């Protein structure tokens, strides 16, 4: 099966926003879009009596509704994005496991993430969080109601509705691509994804690295000269890490920012008006399951832009 940009849909505004974002991303990457609806089939636990009407099992109703949703979503996206190849599939199994399987066959997987409000930020669903924690492929989380740039204000019949809101929310935006970079655990797949995303969008790349002073610095007040030298060294190392990628992507203008303290709050701030925020997730399997770091957690709860999480060794 050829690589695709895959979006999980379930009819929620967030999943429709994810489908819209995925359609735009597929066009940027010149890849087909695959829409998937994951659900678990439960066979009826009774044997119908001969000659009596047989009620339609709820699972069959779900299947019909899923097919209708997929067909309607595919049709609307096709009308908005001419020339985009779109396939739509129902995939059996528990949603998280089915989506992980779909991710294995995708260039990246795009999922909706519930948002409470601009202040509350993300409320990540259990399925999306599980997929994010275990996927070896890039996962992008998109929520509805944030991005309006370049989006259609109405559906194909001129009326407002969930798909219109999804179109607005799912826009890739016209801002910078933001990369959260751990300078001392820099992973090539994460950096390359961010540079590639900025290149495809003809956008600037803003790189944010958070660093901390040793405890005895007390914020640098007692040893300002050493603090200044440390900051200069961090900026030098950041430039050295980015240099080969700037040579590979010469059209991408880079703004590098080394900030004192954790990167989470700075990335959340940088996400306002951004087209995309890119962070890495180191693949670690522990006794209690997969691990999502504190910076990624902060973004998932508070970022105002779609968040791409790139797994790496």
C-alpha positions as CSV (number, residue, x, y, z in Angstrom):
1,X,0.0,0.0,0.0
2,X,1.4,3.4,-0.9
3,X,2.1,5.9,1.9
4,X,-0.8,8.2,2.8
5,X,-1.7,11.0,5.2
6,X,-4.2,9.3,7.4
7,X,-6.9,10.9,9.5
8,X,-9.1,9.2,12.0
9,X,-12.7,10.4,11.9
10,X,-15.7,9.8,14.2
11,X,-18.0,12.6,13.4
12,X,-16.9,15.0,16.2
13,X,-15.9,18.5,15.2
14,X,-12.3,17.7,16.3
15,X,-12.0,14.7,14.0
16,X,-13.5,16.7,11.1
17,X,-10.9,19.4,11.8
18,X,-8.2,16.7,11.7
19,X,-9.6,15.5,8.4
20,X,-9.5,19.0,6.9
21,X,-5.9,19.6,8.2
22,X,-4.9,16.2,6.9
23,X,-6.3,17.1,3.4
24,X,-4.2,20.2,3.2
25,X,-1.2,18.3,4.4
26,X,-1.7,15.6,1.8
27,X,-1.7,18.2,-0.9
28,X,1.5,19.8,0.5
29,X,3.1,16.3,0.4
30,X,1.6,15.2,-2.9
31,X,0.2,12.1,-1.2
32,X,-3.3,10.6,-1.1
33,X,-5.5,11.1,1.9
34,X,-6.9,8.2,3.8
35,X,-9.9,8.6,6.1
36,X,-10.4,5.8,8.6
37,X,-13.2,5.1,11.1
38,X,-12.2,2.6,13.8
39,X,-14.8,0.6,15.6
40,X,-15.2,-2.8,17.2
41,X,-17.8,-5.2,15.9
42,X,-19.9,-7.0,18.5
43,X,-22.0,-9.8,17.0
44,X,-25.6,-10.1,18.3
45,X,-25.9,-12.3,21.3
46,X,-29.2,-13.9,20.3
47,X,-30.6,-16.2,17.7
48,X,-33.6,-14.7,15.9
49,X,-36.9,-16.7,15.9
50,X,-38.0,-17.9,12.5
51,X,-40.8,-15.8,11.0
52,X,-40.4,-12.8,13.4
53,X,-38.9,-9.5,12.4
54,X,-35.2,-9.2,13.3
55,X,-34.2,-5.9,14.8
56,X,-31.1,-4.3,13.3
57,X,-28.3,-4.8,15.9
58,X,-26.9,-1.5,17.2
59,X,-23.5,-2.5,15.7
60,X,-25.0,-2.7,12.3
61,X,-26.5,0.8,12.8
62,X,-23.1,2.0,13.8
63,X,-21.6,0.5,10.7
64,X,-24.1,2.2,8.4
65,X,-23.5,5.5,10.2
66,X,-19.8,5.1,9.9
67,X,-20.0,4.5,6.2
68,X,-22.3,7.5,5.7
69,X,-19.9,9.7,7.7
70,X,-16.9,8.5,5.7
71,X,-18.7,9.0,2.4
72,X,-19.9,12.5,3.3
73,X,-16.6,13.6,4.6
74,X,-14.7,12.3,1.6
75,X,-17.2,14.0,-0.8
76,X,-16.9,17.4,0.9
77,X,-13.1,17.2,1.1
78,X,-12.9,16.2,-2.6
79,X,-15.0,19.2,-3.6
80,X,-12.8,21.5,-1.6
81,X,-9.5,20.1,-2.6
82,X,-9.6,19.3,-6.3
83,X,-7.1,16.7,-7.5
84,X,-6.6,15.2,-4.0
85,X,-6.9,11.4,-4.0
86,X,-9.1,10.3,-1.1
87,X,-9.9,6.8,0.2
88,X,-12.2,6.0,3.1
89,X,-12.1,2.8,5.1
90,X,-13.8,1.3,8.1
91,X,-11.2,-0.6,10.2
92,X,-12.1,-3.2,12.7
93,X,-10.9,-3.5,16.2
94,X,-10.5,-1.4,19.3
95,X,-10.0,2.2,18.2
96,X,-6.6,2.7,19.6
97,X,-5.2,-0.5,18.3
98,X,-6.8,0.0,14.9
99,X,-5.5,3.5,14.6
100,X,-2.0,2.3,15.5
101,X,-2.2,-0.3,12.7
102,X,-3.4,2.4,10.3
103,X,-0.4,4.6,11.4
104,X,2.1,1.9,10.4
105,X,0.9,2.3,6.8
106,X,0.9,6.1,6.8
107,X,3.4,8.9,6.3
108,X,1.7,10.5,9.3
109,X,-1.5,10.0,11.3
110,X,-3.8,13.0,12.1
111,X,-6.2,12.9,15.0
112,X,-8.7,15.3,16.6
113,X,-8.1,16.4,20.2
114,X,-10.9,17.9,22.3
115,X,-10.5,21.5,23.4
116,X,-12.3,23.0,26.3
117,X,-11.6,26.6,25.7
118,X,-8.7,29.0,24.9
119,X,-7.9,29.1,28.6
120,X,-8.3,25.4,29.4
121,X,-6.6,24.2,26.3
122,X,-6.5,20.6,25.2
123,X,-8.5,17.9,26.9
124,X,-6.8,15.0,25.1
125,X,-9.0,11.9,24.5
126,X,-7.9,8.6,25.8
127,X,-7.8,7.1,22.3
128,X,-5.6,9.9,20.9
129,X,-3.3,9.8,24.0
130,X,-2.9,6.1,23.7
131,X,-2.1,6.2,20.0
132,X,0.3,9.1,20.6
133,X,2.1,7.2,23.4
134,X,2.6,4.0,21.3
135,X,2.9,5.1,17.7
136,X,6.3,4.8,16.0
137,X,5.0,7.1,13.2
138,X,4.5,10.9,13.4
139,X,1.1,11.8,14.9
140,X,-0.5,15.3,14.6
141,X,-3.2,16.4,17.0
142,X,-5.7,19.0,15.8
143,X,-8.5,20.6,17.7
144,X,-11.5,22.5,16.4
145,X,-12.2,26.2,16.9
146,X,-8.7,27.7,16.8
147,X,-7.4,28.4,13.3
148,X,-9.4,30.4,10.8
149,X,-6.8,31.5,8.3
150,X,-7.6,30.6,4.7
151,X,-10.6,28.5,5.6
152,X,-14.0,28.3,4.0
153,X,-16.8,29.9,6.0
154,X,-19.5,27.6,4.7
155,X,-20.0,24.1,3.4
156,X,-20.6,23.2,-0.2
157,X,-24.3,24.3,0.0
158,X,-23.4,27.6,1.5
159,X,-24.5,26.8,5.1
160,X,-22.6,26.8,8.3
161,X,-22.1,23.5,10.1
162,X,-19.6,21.1,11.6
163,X,-17.6,20.6,8.4
164,X,-17.4,24.4,8.0
165,X,-16.1,24.8,11.5
166,X,-13.7,21.9,10.9
167,X,-12.4,23.5,7.7
168,X,-11.7,26.7,9.7
169,X,-10.1,24.8,12.5
170,X,-8.2,22.4,10.3
171,X,-6.3,25.1,8.3
172,X,-2.6,24.6,8.4
173,X,-2.4,28.3,9.1
174,X,0.0,30.9,7.7
175,X,2.3,31.3,10.7
176,X,5.7,29.9,11.5
177,X,6.5,26.3,12.1
178,X,7.8,26.0,15.7
179,X,10.3,23.3,16.7
180,X,10.9,22.4,20.4
181,X,14.5,21.2,20.4
182,X,16.3,19.3,23.1
183,X,19.8,20.4,22.3
184,X,21.5,17.6,24.1
185,X,19.2,14.9,22.8
186,X,18.7,16.3,19.4
187,X,17.0,13.7,17.1
188,X,17.4,13.9,13.3
189,X,13.9,12.7,12.5
190,X,12.4,15.5,14.6
191,X,14.5,18.3,13.2
192,X,14.0,17.0,9.6
193,X,10.3,16.9,10.0
194,X,10.2,20.5,11.2
195,X,12.5,21.8,8.5
196,X,10.5,19.9,5.9
197,X,7.2,21.2,7.2
198,X,8.5,24.8,7.1
199,X,9.9,24.3,3.6
200,X,6.6,22.9,2.2
201,X,4.7,25.9,3.7
202,X,7.3,28.5,2.7
203,X,7.3,29.4,6.3
204,X,9.9,30.5,8.8
205,X,11.1,27.9,11.4
206,X,11.3,29.1,15.0
207,X,13.4,26.9,17.1
208,X,12.9,27.0,20.9
209,X,15.4,25.3,23.3
210,X,15.0,25.6,27.0
211,X,18.1,25.3,29.3
212,X,18.7,25.6,33.0
213,X,21.5,27.0,35.1
214,X,23.1,24.9,37.8
215,X,21.5,25.3,41.3
216,X,24.4,27.3,42.7
217,X,23.8,30.0,40.2
218,X,20.6,31.2,41.9
219,X,19.3,32.5,38.7
220,X,22.7,33.9,37.7
221,X,22.7,36.7,40.4
222,X,25.8,35.4,42.2
223,X,27.9,34.5,39.1
224,X,26.6,36.7,36.2
225,X,29.8,36.3,34.1
226,X,29.6,32.5,34.2
227,X,25.9,32.7,33.4
228,X,26.6,34.9,30.4
229,X,29.3,32.5,29.2
230,X,27.0,29.5,29.6
231,X,24.3,31.3,27.6
232,X,26.7,32.1,24.8
233,X,27.9,28.5,24.8
234,X,24.3,27.2,24.5
235,X,23.6,29.6,21.6
236,X,26.8,28.4,19.9
237,X,25.9,24.7,20.3
238,X,22.3,25.4,19.0
239,X,23.7,27.1,15.9
240,X,26.1,24.1,15.3
241,X,23.2,21.6,15.6
242,X,21.0,23.5,13.1
243,X,23.8,24.4,10.6
244,X,23.7,21.2,8.5
245,X,19.9,21.3,8.3
246,X,20.0,24.9,7.2
247,X,22.4,23.8,4.5
248,X,20.0,21.1,3.4
249,X,17.0,23.5,3.5
250,X,18.5,26.8,2.4
251,X,15.2,28.4,1.7
252,X,14.0,28.0,5.3
253,X,14.7,31.1,7.4
254,X,15.5,30.0,11.0
255,X,15.0,31.9,14.2
256,X,16.7,30.2,17.1
257,X,15.7,30.9,20.6
258,X,17.6,29.6,23.7
259,X,15.5,30.3,26.8
260,X,16.3,29.9,30.5
261,X,13.9,27.4,32.1
262,X,11.7,24.7,30.7
263,X,10.7,24.9,27.1
264,X,7.0,24.0,27.7
265,X,5.7,27.5,28.5
266,X,7.8,29.1,25.8
267,X,6.4,26.6,23.2
268,X,2.9,27.2,24.3
269,X,3.4,30.9,23.9
270,X,5.1,30.4,20.5
271,X,2.1,28.3,19.3
272,X,-0.1,31.3,19.2
273,X,-0.5,32.1,15.6
274,X,1.8,29.3,14.5
275,X,1.0,26.9,11.7
276,X,2.4,23.9,13.5
277,X,4.4,23.0,16.6
278,X,6.8,20.0,16.3
279,X,8.2,18.1,19.3
280,X,9.9,14.8,19.7
281,X,9.0,11.8,21.8
282,X,11.8,9.4,22.7
283,X,10.6,5.8,22.4
284,X,10.8,4.3,25.9
285,X,8.9,1.2,27.1
286,X,8.6,1.0,30.8
287,X,6.8,-1.3,33.3
288,X,3.8,1.1,33.3
289,X,3.7,1.6,29.5
290,X,5.0,4.2,27.1
291,X,6.2,7.6,28.1
292,X,5.2,11.1,27.1
293,X,7.5,13.9,28.4
294,X,6.4,17.0,30.4
295,X,7.0,19.4,27.4
296,X,4.8,17.3,25.2
297,X,2.2,17.1,27.9
298,X,2.2,20.8,28.3
299,X,1.7,21.3,24.6
300,X,-1.1,18.8,24.4
301,X,-3.0,20.6,27.1
302,X,-2.4,24.3,26.1
303,X,-1.0,24.7,22.6
304,X,-3.0,26.9,20.3
305,X,-1.8,25.2,17.1
306,X,-1.7,21.7,15.7
307,X,1.0,19.6,17.5
308,X,3.1,17.1,15.6
309,X,4.8,14.5,17.9
310,X,7.7,12.6,16.2
311,X,8.9,9.4,17.8
312,X,12.6,8.7,17.8
313,X,15.1,6.3,19.4
